[in-house]
C-alpha cells in the first residue's frame, strides 16, 4: 500500500486524531505524516483543533493539536503542499473508470464519458492509452479506425494501469509490469540469426 493510501486509511478509521496516533498506527516517519496532514488541512479535508492538555498534574498546560476529518472520500486525496489537487493521471483514471462501466466503447464514447468540466481528456491521449491497454491484453478491438469498438476483457481493480515513460504498462492493482512481458523486452543485442 502506498504512503498516501496507508495514511488516508488510518485517518478515515480514526476520524479525530493526533499526529502521534497516526505515527503509532503506521510505519511512516514524522516528516511524511506531518506533510500529508498539513496538505489535507490546506485542502479543506481536515480541521486542525487546539487541545489544552495537563502535563502529569503539574498545573502546566501544553497546547497540542488534533485533527478532525471533515471531507471524506473513498480514495486517498492527491494534494500538493499548498492543498491544491494533483490532476496528473486524472484523465487516465477517468478513462479506466468509464471503460469498466461501459464495457464496450468507441473513441468518441470514451472521450465523452471521460472528460469533466474541469478536466478534458485529449483525443490523442485516449488513442495512446487505448493502444497500450490493447497491447497489454486489457482491451479487445473489433473494427478499424475511428469506428473501431473496444471491449474491456481484463479488469484488475480500481486503479488505472499506467503507461510509464519507458513505454511499458504498469498495473497499480497488481503492482507489476504487465506489458511488455519480461521475455518480450529487447536486450539491445543482435540476435545470432540476423
Number of C-alpha atoms within 10 A of each C-alpha: 9 8 15 16 14 15 23 22 14 16 23 17 11 15 13 17 18 17 15 11 14 20 17 9 12 13 11 14 9 12 9 13 19 14 12 21 25 18 22 26 19 18 20 14 18 22 18 19 13 11 12 11 13 12 10 8 7 7 9 10 13 12 11 12 14 17 21 18 19 12 12 14 9 8 12 17 19 17 17 16 15 12 19 14 14 11 11 9 10 16 21 21 17 20 22 24 17 20 21 16 11 14 12 18 19 18 19 12 14 22 21 13 18 22 17 11 5 6 12 13 19 12 13 10 13 18 14 12 19 23 13 20 22 18 16 20 13 18 22 16 16 12 10 8 9 10 12 12 17 21 18 20 14 14 15 13 14 13 17 21 27 19 18 10 7 6 11 18 22 19 19 16 14 12 10 11 18 18 19 16 11 9 7 8 10 9 8 6 6 8 7 5 4 4
